[in-house]
Amino acid sequence: MAKVQIVAERCKSCGYCIKFCPKHVLAIGDKVNSKGYEYVVPVNPDDCIGCCICGRMCPDGAIEIYK
């Protein structure tokens, strides 16, 4: 089972990870980081297949995937 974690302080809410996730695991959350961005959160973490597409798409290195 894979686990996806978002480093909230690095996320700038660009949405690339959400757009490219084949399992719709991620979404924009309602909390704000210190830079003023509503950061991404895993909304369907049990659906994560560990493909790492979200991590590769993130321009800020804000996503960590554990298998």
HELIX and SHEET records of a PDB file:
HELIX    1   1 TYR A   16  PHE A   20  1                                   5    
HELIX    2   2 PRO A   45  ASP A   47  5                                   3    
HELIX    3   3 ILE A   53  MET A   57  1                                   5    
SHEET    1   A 2 LYS A   3  ILE A   6  0                                        
SHEET    2   A 2 ILE A  63  TYR A  66 -1                                        
SHEET    1   B 2 LEU A  26  VAL A  32  0                                        
SHEET    2   B 2 GLU A  38  PRO A  42 -1                                        
END                                                                             
